[in-house]
Amino acid sequence: MASIVLAGGGTAGHIEPALAVARVWQSANPKDEISFLGTAQGLENTLIPAAGFNVRNIPKVRISRKPSPSWLNIPFDLVASVKACHSLLKSADLLIGFGGYVSAPAYIAARILGVPTIIHEANAKPGWANRLGALFTPYLAVAHGVNAGMFSKALITGLPLRSDVAAALKSAAADWHKARAEAKIRLGFSPATPLVFVMGGSQGSVAINKVIEQSVPMFSTKDIAVMHSVGRANVLPAATNLYRPVAYVDEMADAYLAADLIIARSGAVTCAEFRALGRYALFVPLPIGNGEQFHNARGLVADGRAEVIDQKEFTTSYLQTHIDALLASSHSAPLEGSTLDADAALKIAALGQHALEAR
């Protein structure tokens, strides 16, 4: 029996791929012990126990995006976090990291302990934690090819899909037209009415939400249905006959399948799930960070399945002017989704088995 530890908390973009790999590993190795590292403030404390796995929290290393006096605390926070990881990884046989604040101290502790480490990078532009971890291990994987740096030679696996998305992809393959029509009906929309699905992330996007709320009269005039995931942290706007605001969407696979157009941030997980099931997207990349969201969407734009717009240009006037063209582009886009990421979790698990055997 082996002890497998996964690190990648904080956001759903790190947690969902990790959970997909954990499920595959558990299925192939039911006697192995699987656990996750996280922090007390992260979504992992909700998502991971709900999936049936244990999460063990470590101190969070807080790093503000802009220079701040808090940076003086980083070395002390990092030492405390590495010590906690060192204690939790003493009996581990393998660490699988997916980036984020939890991963960096775990990579350092694993190197000190000699624990084999697998690193998966979901974004087209690797984050700082995974770039640090890549200094300590040869076992690197990426969702899609990276042009430069240590990840340019990594194993290309795709991005592990959530179980409901993976199941919907397999089921829809028999008849994509039927799958899309039936998903609309399950969500309570008419197959004959164009449907726009708006998502700003699990916490919601204030910038996207504001534009959509102001555009409700325009959608109504054009007889366009809208399902709007505003995020649990935000107040629900008033619903109308064609406008349905929700705090969170549980039936995400159906939403991807049903939507004629998706308006969303272009996080790595969103891009992968859209690639698997979606028809056409307008991506509004998050204007902070290292620019990874812009890079994540490039392949979908090249395939004729998406457009990208800067947040500052995403306005009610833009939607009024472009919504008909966006829906026309959707109508011309391929009806089928993509299996590019279908076996990603299996490939990462196989790399993990190789690392275990090579110890």
MARFI-701038 format. One record per residue (C-alpha): residue number from 1; residue in three letters; x, z, y. Coordinates in steps of 0.2 Angstrom, whole numbers. Layout:
<rs>
(NUM ALA (X Z Y))
...
</rs>
This chain:
<rs>
(1 MET (0 0 0))
(2 ALA (7 -5 17))
(3 SER (3 2 34))
(4 ILE (-1 -11 47))
(5 VAL (-2 -7 65))
(6 LEU (-10 -19 78))
(7 ALA (-6 -17 97))
(8 GLY (-16 -27 110))
(9 GLY (-28 -16 120))
(10 GLY (-35 -16 137))
(11 THR (-46 -32 138))
(12 ALA (-56 -41 126))
(13 GLY (-44 -55 127))
(14 HIS (-31 -45 118))
(15 ILE (-43 -35 107))
(16 GLU (-54 -49 99))
(17 PRO (-39 -59 92))
(18 ALA (-32 -43 85))
(19 LEU (-48 -39 77))
(20 ALA (-49 -56 69))
(21 VAL (-32 -54 61))
(22 ALA (-36 -36 55))
(23 ARG (-52 -43 46))
(24 VAL (-42 -56 38))
(25 TRP (-28 -44 33))
(26 GLN (-41 -32 26))
(27 SER (-49 -45 16))
(28 ALA (-33 -50 8))
(29 ASN (-25 -33 6))
(30 PRO (-40 -20 4))
(31 LYS (-28 -6 0))
(32 ASP (-18 -7 15))
(33 GLU (-20 5 30))
(34 ILE (-24 -4 46))
(35 SER (-24 5 63))
(36 PHE (-23 0 81))
(37 LEU (-14 7 96))
(38 GLY (-23 8 113))
(39 THR (-25 18 129))
(40 ALA (-39 30 133))
(41 GLN (-46 19 147))
(42 GLY (-47 3 137))
(43 LEU (-61 -7 129))
(44 GLU (-52 -4 112))
(45 ASN (-60 13 111))
(46 THR (-77 4 110))
(47 LEU (-74 -12 101))
(48 ILE (-62 -7 88))
(49 PRO (-72 8 81))
(50 ALA (-87 -3 81))
(51 ALA (-78 -15 70))
(52 GLY (-73 -1 57))
(53 PHE (-55 2 62))
(54 ASN (-46 17 69))
(55 VAL (-38 17 86))
(56 ARG (-24 29 91))
(57 ASN (-21 31 110))
(58 ILE (-4 32 119))
(59 PRO (-1 35 138))
(60 LYS (-4 20 148))
(61 VAL (11 12 158))
(62 ARG (2 8 175))
(63 ILE (10 -7 184))
(64 SER (1 -13 200))
(65 ARG (1 -32 203))
(66 LYS (8 -29 221))
(67 PRO (23 -18 226))
(68 SER (18 0 227))
(69 PRO (25 18 227))
(70 SER (18 20 210))
(71 TRP (32 8 203))
(72 LEU (43 23 205))
(73 ASN (33 31 190))
(74 ILE (35 16 179))
(75 PRO (51 22 170))
(76 PHE (44 39 167))
(77 ASP (28 32 160))
(78 LEU (37 20 149))
(79 VAL (47 33 141))
(80 ALA (32 44 138))
(81 SER (23 29 130))
(82 VAL (38 24 120))
(83 LYS (39 41 113))
(84 ALA (21 41 108))
(85 CYS (23 24 99))
(86 HIS (38 30 90))
(87 SER (29 45 83))
(88 LEU (14 34 78))
(89 LEU (25 20 70))
(90 LYS (36 30 60))
(91 SER (27 27 44))
(92 ALA (22 9 49))
(93 ASP (27 -6 38))
(94 LEU (23 -20 51))
(95 LEU (18 -21 69))
(96 ILE (7 -35 75))
(97 GLY (6 -37 94))
(98 PHE (-5 -47 106))
(99 GLY (2 -42 123))
(100 GLY (-5 -31 137))
(101 TYR (1 -14 142))
(102 VAL (-1 -6 125))
(103 SER (11 -19 117))
(104 ALA (27 -17 127))
(105 PRO (31 1 123))
(106 ALA (26 -2 105))
(107 TYR (38 -17 104))
(108 ILE (52 -5 110))
(109 ALA (48 9 98))
(110 ALA (47 -4 83))
(111 ARG (64 -10 87))
(112 ILE (71 7 88))
(113 LEU (63 11 71))
(114 GLY (67 -6 63))
(115 VAL (49 -10 60))
(116 PRO (46 -29 58))
(117 THR (36 -36 72))
(118 ILE (25 -51 74))
(119 ILE (20 -56 92))
(120 HIS (6 -68 96))
(121 GLU (4 -75 113))
(122 ALA (-13 -82 117))
(123 ASN (-10 -89 135))
(124 ALA (-1 -105 139))
(125 LYS (10 -95 150))
(126 PRO (17 -80 141))
(127 GLY (14 -63 149))
(128 TRP (28 -50 153))
(129 ALA (25 -39 138))
(130 ASN (26 -52 125))
(131 ARG (42 -60 134))
(132 LEU (50 -42 132))
(133 GLY (45 -41 114))
(134 ALA (52 -58 110))
(135 LEU (69 -51 113))
(136 PHE (67 -40 98))
(137 THR (60 -51 84))
(138 PRO (61 -69 77))
(139 TYR (43 -68 72))
(140 LEU (33 -77 86))
(141 ALA (17 -86 86))
(142 VAL (7 -95 100))
(143 ALA (-10 -101 102))
(144 HIS (-4 -118 108))
(145 GLY (13 -125 112))
(146 VAL (24 -118 126))
(147 ASN (36 -129 134))
(148 ALA (50 -117 139))
(149 GLY (57 -100 134))
(150 MET (58 -91 118))
(151 PHE (40 -95 114))
(152 SER (44 -114 114))
(153 LYS (50 -112 96))
(154 ALA (36 -101 90))
(155 LEU (24 -105 76))
(156 ILE (9 -113 83))
(157 THR (-6 -105 75))
(158 GLY (-21 -107 87))
(159 LEU (-30 -92 94))
(160 PRO (-40 -81 81))
(161 LEU (-59 -83 83))
(162 ARG (-71 -69 83))
(163 SER (-81 -68 67))
(164 ASP (-98 -74 74))
(165 VAL (-89 -89 83))
(166 ALA (-80 -93 67))
(167 ALA (-96 -92 57))
(168 ALA (-106 -103 69))
(169 LEU (-92 -116 70))
(170 LYS (-93 -118 51))
(171 SER (-112 -118 51))
(172 ALA (-113 -131 65))
(173 ALA (-102 -143 57))
(174 ALA (-116 -150 46))
(175 ASP (-127 -156 61))
(176 TRP (-121 -152 79))
(177 HIS (-136 -159 87))
(178 LYS (-147 -148 77))
(179 ALA (-136 -132 79))
(180 ARG (-136 -134 98))
(181 ALA (-155 -137 99))
(182 GLU (-159 -122 88))
(183 ALA (-147 -110 97))
(184 LYS (-157 -114 113))
(185 ILE (-173 -110 105))
(186 ARG (-166 -93 98))
(187 LEU (-161 -89 115))
(188 GLY (-179 -92 122))
(189 PHE (-175 -109 131))
(190 SER (-183 -126 129))
(191 PRO (-171 -139 121))
(192 ALA (-177 -151 133))
(193 THR (-172 -141 149))
(194 PRO (-153 -142 154))
(195 LEU (-145 -124 152))
(196 VAL (-131 -117 162))
(197 PHE (-122 -102 155))
(198 VAL (-112 -92 167))
(199 MET (-100 -79 162))
(200 GLY (-87 -69 173))
(201 GLY (-79 -58 159))
(202 SER (-85 -42 151))
(203 GLN (-84 -33 168))
(204 GLY (-92 -47 177))
(205 SER (-85 -57 192))
(206 VAL (-91 -53 209))
(207 ALA (-85 -70 216))
(208 ILE (-94 -80 203))
(209 ASN (-110 -69 203))
(210 LYS (-112 -70 221))
(211 VAL (-112 -89 221))
(212 ILE (-124 -91 206))
(213 GLU (-136 -78 214))
(214 GLN (-137 -88 230))
(215 SER (-139 -104 220))
(216 VAL (-155 -99 210))
(217 PRO (-167 -108 222))
(218 MET (-157 -124 219))
(219 PHE (-157 -122 200))
(220 SER (-176 -120 201))
(221 THR (-178 -135 212))
(222 LYS (-169 -146 199))
(223 ASP (-177 -138 184))
(224 ILE (-161 -131 177))
(225 ALA (-161 -115 166))
(226 VAL (-148 -102 169))
(227 MET (-142 -88 158))
(228 HIS (-131 -77 169))
(229 SER (-120 -63 161))
(230 VAL (-116 -53 177))
(231 GLY (-106 -39 168))
(232 ARG (-111 -21 163))
(233 ALA (-103 -15 179))
(234 ASN (-114 -24 191))
(235 VAL (-133 -23 196))
(236 LEU (-144 -35 188))
(237 PRO (-152 -48 200))
(238 ALA (-170 -52 200))
(239 ALA (-175 -64 186))
(240 THR (-186 -79 188))
(241 ASN (-194 -91 176))
(242 LEU (-178 -102 174))
(243 TYR (-165 -89 179))
(244 ARG (-161 -75 166))
(245 PRO (-148 -62 172))
(246 VAL (-141 -51 158))
(247 ALA (-128 -37 159))
(248 TYR (-120 -43 143))
(249 VAL (-123 -57 130))
(250 ASP (-123 -51 112))
(251 GLU (-127 -68 105))
(252 MET (-111 -76 112))
(253 ALA (-110 -90 98))
(254 ASP (-128 -95 102))
(255 ALA (-124 -95 121))
(256 TYR (-109 -107 118))
(257 LEU (-119 -118 107))
(258 ALA (-134 -119 118))
(259 ALA (-127 -122 135))
(260 ASP (-125 -139 142))
(261 LEU (-113 -132 155))
(262 ILE (-103 -116 155))
(263 ILE (-96 -109 171))
(264 ALA (-83 -96 168))
(265 ARG (-65 -89 170))
(266 SER (-53 -98 159))
(267 GLY (-45 -83 149))
(268 ALA (-37 -88 133))
(269 VAL (-51 -81 122))
(270 THR (-65 -89 133))
(271 CYS (-55 -106 131))
(272 ALA (-53 -104 113))
(273 GLU (-71 -100 109))
(274 PHE (-78 -113 121))
(275 ARG (-66 -126 112))
(276 ALA (-74 -121 96))
(277 LEU (-92 -122 101))
(278 GLY (-95 -127 119))
(279 ARG (-100 -144 126))
(280 TYR (-93 -145 144))
(281 ALA (-86 -131 156))
(282 LEU (-82 -128 174))
(283 PHE (-68 -116 174))
(284 VAL (-64 -105 189))
(285 PRO (-47 -97 185))
(286 LEU (-44 -79 191))
(287 PRO (-34 -81 207))
(288 ILE (-22 -66 202))
(289 GLY (-9 -64 189))
(290 ASN (4 -76 184))
(291 GLY (-7 -92 184))
(292 GLU (-10 -92 165))
(293 GLN (-29 -95 167))
(294 PHE (-25 -112 176))
(295 HIS (-13 -117 162))
(296 ASN (-26 -111 148))
(297 ALA (-38 -124 153))
(298 ARG (-27 -139 155))
(299 GLY (-29 -145 137))
(300 LEU (-48 -145 138))
(301 VAL (-47 -154 155))
(302 ALA (-36 -167 146))
(303 ASP (-49 -169 132))
(304 GLY (-63 -173 144))
(305 ARG (-72 -157 140))
(306 ALA (-69 -147 156))
(307 GLU (-65 -146 175))
(308 VAL (-56 -133 185))
(309 ILE (-59 -127 202))
(310 ASP (-51 -114 213))
(311 GLN (-61 -99 217))
(312 LYS (-61 -102 236))
(313 GLU (-69 -119 233))
(314 PHE (-82 -113 221))
(315 THR (-97 -111 233))
(316 THR (-116 -114 234))
(317 SER (-112 -130 243))
(318 TYR (-101 -136 229))
(319 LEU (-114 -132 216))
(320 GLN (-127 -141 226))
(321 THR (-116 -156 227))
(322 HIS (-109 -157 210))
(323 ILE (-121 -149 198))
(324 ASP (-129 -166 193))
(325 ALA (-112 -174 190))
(326 LEU (-107 -159 179))
(327 LEU (-122 -160 168))
(328 ALA (-119 -179 167))
(329 SER (-101 -176 161))
(330 SER (-108 -164 148))
(331 HIS (-120 -177 142))
(332 SER (-105 -189 140))
(333 ALA (-94 -176 132))
(334 PRO (-92 -175 113))
(335 LEU (-106 -166 104))
(336 GLU (-95 -158 91))
(337 GLY (-84 -143 94))
(338 SER (-66 -141 88))
(339 THR (-59 -133 72))
(340 LEU (-42 -132 81))
(341 ASP (-42 -112 81))
(342 ALA (-52 -110 64))
(343 ASP (-37 -104 54))
(344 ALA (-27 -95 67))
(345 ALA (-30 -78 60))
(346 LEU (-25 -84 42))
(347 LYS (-9 -91 49))
(348 ILE (-4 -75 59))
(349 ALA (-8 -65 43))
(350 ALA (3 -76 33))
(351 LEU (17 -74 46))
(352 GLY (15 -55 44))
(353 GLN (16 -56 25))
(354 HIS (32 -66 27))
(355 ALA (40 -53 39))
(356 LEU (35 -39 26))
(357 GLU (44 -49 12))
(358 ALA (59 -52 22))
(359 ARG (63 -34 26))
</rs>
